[in-house]
Amino acid sequence: MNRGELVDAIIANSKEKDVVSHAQMERIVCSVFDTIKDAVASGDEVAIANFGTFKTVKKAAKEGRNPQTGEKIKIAAKTAPKFVAGKGFKDAVNK
């Protein structure tokens, strides 16, 4: 499902179908995603009950290998986004 399909699904499941247009709902969805992204990028954790938690994790520097040449390479330390599914999400997937 892409963003446009997500917007269509939200509108289809809404009781207020005539109140919010597709364009308005797309702006709302984009705003939610941007807010989560900005919060996580600034180091905050975003927890949504029965859905999950968005957060960052620090990955240490490590040594890897170039698969073509076998040469050792250094992989820099980085901060990466992480999503941990909540119980409600896990239960819905495991039905």
N, C-alpha and C positions, 0 to 999 in steps of 0.2 A: 504494500500500500504506500503510495507516495503522498506528498502533502495535499495535493488537490483532491485525491480520493479520501483522505482523512477529513478534509473540510466537508466534502459531500456527505460522508457518513455521519459527521456530527450534526449537520443540518437535518438529515433524514431521521435521526434519533431524537431531535429536539421537539419539544412541545410548542416552541415559539417559531415555527418554520417561516411564518409570514413576517416576523418582526426583524430578523437579521438576514441580510442579503449574503450571497456567496462571497462577494468582495469584502464585506465587513467581517465575516467569519474568518476569512483567510488572514486578514490583518490581525485579528484576535489571536489566532493560532500562531502566527509568526511572532507576535508580541510575547506570548507565553514561552516559546522556544528561545527567543532572544534573551528574555529575563533569566531563564534557567542557565543559558550559556554564559551570560555576563556574571552571574552569581558564582558559578563554579570556577570560571576563569579568575575571579578575584580571591579564590580560596575558600569560599563559603560552601556549605553543604545544603542541598535542597532535598528535603524529605517530604514526600507526598504519601499520606496514610493509605494503606492498602494498595499502593502502586509500587513505590520504590524510592531509592535514594540516589541522587546524583552527587558525586564528590570527586576529589582529585586524589591521586596516589603518586608518590615519588618513586621513580625507578632509578636504581643505582647504575652507575657506569659499569660496563661489562666488556668482555672481549668476545668477539665473534669471528667468523670465518667467511671470506668471500666464497660463495658456492662454486664459482667458475674456476678460480685459481687456487683455492685452499689457503690463500694468504690470510694471516691474522689481521683483524681490524679492530679499532677501538670504537665502541658504541658509547656515546656520551650519555650522562645522566639526564633524565627528563622528568617532567611532571605530566601525567596522562589523566584524561577523564575516565571515570568509572561509574557504572550503573549497577546497583545492587537491587534486585527485584524484591518487593515486599511480599508478605505472606498471601495477601489477597490476589496479587498477580500470579504468584506461583500456583496457588490453588486453582485459579481459572485456567491456567495452562495445563495442569495435570488432571483435568476432569476426565 
